[in-house]
Amino acid sequence: MNTVYAKEIVTRIRAATRILLVMHRRPDPDSIGSAAAMGEFLNLNGIAHNYYCVTSVPSDIQHFGIDQKDILTSDTIKQAVYNFDLIITFDAGDLKHAGLDEIPRLRPAGFAQVDHKRPRPFMINFDHHATNAQFGDLNIVEVVCASTTELLYRFFEALRFPISARMSAYLLSGLLVDTDHFFNPATTASSLEVAGAMMSKGVTLTELRQFLFEQRGMKSLKLIGEVLSRLYRHPRYNIAITYLTEEDIERHGVSDQ
């Protein structure tokens, strides 16, 4: 990451009295891991913060060091957002994905309608997708990164901040999921380098893989069964096809992961 951007971000963080860390709707380990790593960074620097997710979060989110009581919901965010002077989003493509589109003062059209007694929070947008809508006041979007957690690692690296073993586990979780355990085309020499740096802190791939990929609850297994029941072979191209819808995810009560 550009050192100038990293210094601007940390300046904004240190000037803030309270920070809101935003995970995207139905958050996956990349969004959760990024928010958790930033939360740990704020903890180590004594900076007050809360988390926000417009949808429910996975029941095992406590493994990322995030307490459910510290997560704001869609019922409380519209008023609570005025208590924050900095908002940081992680892995969200646009305001709707971040669950912030229903807050008029955060929408681009509402920028001119600022209550000067309660100024609009400054927003930093961390993402690695080329489709990102650049909705923040400061947009840190680096498509060369395989995950947003890899981007967060580059941020801490630019600051020369000593990343703890706990932060390493959070960051590596997002990288593992977004690269399908280093099997998909998103895997790069850079992502492998980051993984190696995280593992040097004592994080093991075996333990993370068991937690992220192999511990399936009943809801997830039922969803997998339903998706597999739709499997069919395309006669012309001789490939197997199935599909998964947002309605499926909501009906079974599971996360995008």
C-alpha positions in Angstrom: 0.0 0.0 0.0 1.1 3.6 -0.7 2.7 4.9 2.5 1.0 8.3 2.0 -2.4 6.7 2.1 -1.5 4.6 5.1 -0.3 7.7 7.1 -3.5 9.6 6.1 -5.6 6.7 7.4 -3.8 6.4 10.7 -4.0 10.2 11.1 -7.8 10.0 10.7 -8.0 7.1 13.1 -6.0 8.9 15.8 -8.1 12.0 15.4 -11.4 10.1 15.8 -13.2 9.9 19.2 -15.2 6.8 18.2 -14.9 4.6 15.1 -17.5 2.3 13.4 -16.2 -0.8 11.7 -18.6 -2.0 9.0 -18.9 -5.6 7.8 -20.9 -6.2 4.6 -24.3 -7.9 4.7 -24.1 -11.7 5.4 -20.4 -11.2 6.1 -17.8 -13.8 5.1 -14.4 -14.3 6.8 -12.7 -11.7 4.6 -15.0 -8.9 5.8 -15.1 -10.2 9.4 -11.4 -10.9 9.5 -10.6 -7.4 8.2 -12.9 -5.7 10.7 -11.5 -7.9 13.5 -7.9 -7.2 12.6 -8.6 -3.4 12.5 -10.5 -3.8 15.8 -7.5 -5.4 17.4 -5.3 -2.6 16.1 -7.7 -0.1 17.7 -7.7 -2.0 20.9 -3.9 -2.0 21.1 -4.0 1.8 20.5 -6.8 2.4 23.1 -9.3 3.8 20.5 -13.0 3.3 21.1 -15.0 1.5 18.4 -18.0 -0.6 17.6 -18.9 -3.0 14.8 -22.0 -2.9 12.5 -23.6 -5.4 10.2 -27.0 -4.9 8.6 -27.8 -8.6 8.6 -27.2 -11.3 11.2 -23.6 -12.5 11.7 -22.3 -16.0 12.0 -22.8 -17.5 15.4 -19.1 -18.3 15.7 -18.0 -14.7 15.2 -16.6 -14.7 18.7 -13.7 -16.7 17.3 -12.7 -13.5 15.6 -12.6 -11.7 19.0 -15.9 -9.8 18.2 -18.5 -9.7 21.0 -22.1 -9.7 19.8 -23.0 -6.9 22.2 -20.5 -4.6 20.4 -22.2 -5.1 17.0 -24.8 -2.5 16.1 -27.9 -3.6 14.1 -30.1 -2.1 11.4 -32.5 -1.2 14.2 -30.1 1.0 16.0 -27.7 2.3 13.3 -29.7 5.3 12.0 -29.4 7.2 15.3 -26.2 5.6 16.6 -24.2 6.6 13.5 -24.2 10.2 14.7 -22.0 9.1 17.6 -19.1 8.2 15.3 -16.8 10.6 13.5 -15.1 7.9 11.4 -16.6 4.9 9.5 -14.5 2.2 8.0 -16.0 -0.4 5.7 -14.5 -3.7 4.7 -15.0 -5.7 1.5 -18.2 -3.9 0.7 -18.9 -3.1 -3.0 -21.2 -0.2 -2.4 -23.3 1.5 0.3 -26.1 -1.1 0.0 -23.7 -3.9 0.4 -22.4 -2.2 3.5 -25.9 -1.7 4.8 -25.5 2.0 4.9 -27.7 3.0 2.0 -30.8 3.8 4.1 -28.9 6.5 6.0 -29.6 9.7 4.0 -26.5 11.6 5.3 -24.2 8.9 4.1 -25.6 8.7 0.6 -23.9 10.8 -2.1 -27.1 12.7 -2.8 -27.2 13.8 0.9 -23.6 15.1 1.1 -24.8 18.7 0.8 -27.4 18.3 3.6 -25.0 18.2 6.5 -26.1 19.2 10.0 -23.1 21.2 11.1 -23.9 20.4 14.7 -23.5 16.7 14.0 -21.2 16.5 11.0 -21.3 13.6 8.6 -18.7 10.9 9.6 -15.7 10.6 7.4 -15.8 7.3 5.5 -12.8 5.0 4.6 -13.6 2.2 2.1 -11.3 -0.9 2.1 -11.9 -3.4 -0.7 -10.1 -5.5 -3.4 -12.9 -5.8 -6.0 -12.7 -3.9 -9.3 -16.4 -3.4 -9.2 -16.2 -1.2 -6.1 -18.4 1.9 -6.3 -15.8 4.1 -4.7 -18.4 5.4 -2.2 -16.0 6.5 0.5 -14.3 9.8 1.2 -11.1 7.8 1.0 -11.2 4.7 -1.1 -8.5 2.1 -0.7 -9.3 -0.3 -3.4 -6.4 -2.5 -4.6 -7.5 -5.2 -7.1 -4.0 -6.8 -7.0 -4.8 -8.1 -3.5 -6.5 -11.5 -3.3 -8.6 -10.4 -0.3 -9.4 -7.4 1.7 -7.4 -9.0 4.6 -4.4 -9.0 2.3 -5.0 -5.3 1.8 -5.2 -4.8 5.6 -1.9 -6.6 6.0 -0.3 -4.2 3.5 -1.7 -1.3 5.5 -0.2 -2.5 8.7 3.0 -3.3 6.9 3.2 0.2 5.5 2.9 1.5 9.1 5.6 -0.9 10.2 3.1 -2.0 12.9 4.0 -5.3 14.6 1.1 -7.7 13.7 0.1 -10.0 16.6 -0.6 -13.7 16.3 -4.3 -13.0 16.9 -4.4 -10.4 14.1 -2.5 -12.8 11.8 -5.2 -15.5 12.3 -7.9 -13.0 11.4 -6.1 -11.8 8.3 -5.2 -15.3 7.1 -8.8 -16.5 7.5 -10.0 -14.0 4.9 -7.1 -14.9 2.6 -7.8 -18.6 2.8 -11.5 -18.2 2.0 -11.1 -15.7 -0.9 -8.5 -17.9 -2.5 -10.3 -21.2 -1.8 -7.4 -22.3 0.2 -4.9 -21.1 -2.5 -6.6 -23.1 -5.2 -8.4 -20.4 -7.3 -6.9 -17.9 -9.8 -6.9 -15.1 -7.2 -3.9 -16.8 -5.6 -0.8 -14.8 -6.4 2.9 -14.8 -5.3 1.9 -11.8 -3.1 -0.9 -13.6 -1.4 1.4 -16.6 -0.7 4.0 -14.2 0.7 1.4 -12.7 3.1 0.3 -16.2 4.1 3.8 -17.1 4.9 4.3 -14.0 7.0 1.1 -14.8 9.0 2.1 -18.4 9.5 5.5 -17.1 10.9 3.4 -15.7 13.8 2.4 -19.2 14.8 -0.9 -19.5 12.9 -1.4 -22.9 11.4 -3.3 -23.6 8.2 -4.6 -26.9 9.5 -6.4 -25.3 12.4 -7.8 -22.5 10.3 -9.0 -24.9 7.6 -10.8 -27.0 10.1 -12.5 -23.9 11.6 -13.4 -22.3 8.2 -14.1 -25.2 5.9 -14.6 -28.5 7.8 -17.0 -27.6 10.7 -20.4 -27.5 9.0 -23.5 -27.1 11.0 -26.8 -28.7 10.2 -28.1 -25.6 8.4 -25.1 -25.6 6.1 -25.4 -29.3 5.4 -29.1 -29.0 4.5 -28.3 -26.1 2.1 -25.5 -28.1 0.5 -27.9 -31.0 0.0 -30.5 -28.7 -1.6 -28.0 -27.2 -4.0 -26.6 -30.6 -5.0 -30.2 -31.8 -5.7 -30.3 -29.3 -8.5 -27.2 -30.6 -10.1 -27.6 -31.6 -13.8 -25.3 -32.2 -16.7 -25.4 -29.9 -19.7 -25.5 -32.2 -22.7 -23.8 -29.9 -25.2 -20.9 -28.8 -23.0 -20.7 -31.9 -20.9 -20.3 -29.9 -17.6 -22.2 -30.2 -14.3 -24.3 -27.2 -13.3 -26.1 -26.1 -10.2 -27.0 -22.8 -8.6 -27.4 -21.0 -5.3 -29.7 -18.1 -4.7 -29.9 -15.3 -2.0 -33.3 -16.7 -1.1 -31.6 -20.1 -0.3 -29.1 -18.4 2.0 -31.8 -16.5 3.8 -34.2 -19.4 4.1 -31.5 -21.7 5.6 -30.1 -18.9 7.9 -26.5 -19.3 6.9 -23.8 -16.8 5.8 -22.5 -16.3 2.3 -19.5 -18.3 3.4 
